[in-house]
Amino acid sequence: MNTAQPRHHAPSAAPSATAQALRIDADRLWNSLMSLAEIGATPKGGVARLTLTELDRQGRERVGGWLREAGCTLQVDAIGNVYAIRPDRHGRTDQPAVAVGSHIDTQPNGGKFDGNYGVLAGLEVLRTLNDHQVSTERPFAVVIWTNEEGSRFTPVMMGSGVYAGAVTLEHCLAQRDRDGISVAEALATIGYAGTATPPRFAAYVEPHIEQGPILERENITIGAVESALGQRWFDITVTGQDAHAGPTPIEMRRDALLAASRLVIEVRRIAAEYPDYARGTVGQMQVIPNSRNVIPGKVVFTVDLRSASEDTLLAMAEDLRACAARVAGQDEVAIEVDEVVHFPPCAFDPELVAAIENGARQAGYSVRRIASGAGHDAVYVARTCPSAMIFVPCEGGISHNEIENATPSDLAAGCQVLLDTVLPRLNPA
Ligand SMILES: [Zn+2]
């Protein structure tokens, strides 16, 4: 990519010539990331900008201002998704756009890059197109999806879920946070209860930090994401009998925490035994009454199972239920297993994945195919149009943490691959 001569692009420049010469501005991308990270900045260098809060409003205003300055028309739909659309060469915004997007809400102890990178990489592509006065056959869109994180309101990936028809608007608007504020109220308060009809896309690409350790460990710059792991989430309630820790003999106890602990071990075994990137996690546990000298009578905990194969996920869940039944008998407790979330695995568009992989190679970056272990807006959007993701390394594989970090050069590389991927689709042959 260093042999191309700088050249002026007439609006009608051939797509191939344009693709070879356009370079994104790494410093500008980095500066926009750092500027957005000021809103909700935490003392340890992270960001706390929960969805639909005043800080989220400020973030949306800052990014929205940049998108408007870059010549976009902004539309907001009923769940607060923001669609910034750069008109095609005929001035149209109502044709299916090639879209880039992600989210700008964060976890309470979030970082500067998760989500924000995808939106601001889209902005950088937009600015690069403008710098070179590139006009396109299709509109280009940058999307900010509402409440990807699911930290304040469930479900996660709310905006893209509504967009894809995976969850209903009514259901989502009625969800409440811990203070009893509904999504509908929060949207109205920050001025993002919109009325726009969500646009349809010709293609969607979402750049994101990997949030895992693989690219960094293998010293690879670009992950061409070919799939996202399916997920099955369970709430498990174990009911035994609370009793005094002193007088109750061991053999007469119905200890809910003991039974729960056996299941925690089983979840780990299941994750280790099954194929297709199997994962299993117990992340949350509530012990009742949670008193030093009382045998726990009730324990409620979560199980998160993942795999790239739907068949494997099914087998893992059956294994879990069989273990629960066995442990219930063994420890004389009742165990209820409720499935609360089921995302099937997602295969991204093979052509887009190949384009990302080839584009990275042509630009001189190391690249590998990879599966996403986390859920992303792209997983829902993939139900509506050809979609894929571009991963870049993050330090130590750590995210959802204030120390989340990524290098300017890796972020720039991902953004360049993004530009090279979307440009031929903006100007299809
Ligand atoms: Zn994210």
Boltz pocket constraint, residues with backbone or C-beta under 6 A from the ligand:
constraints:
  - pocket:
      binder: B
      contacts: [[A, 103], [A, 114], [A, 115], [A, 148], [A, 208], [A, 375]]
      max_distance: 6.0
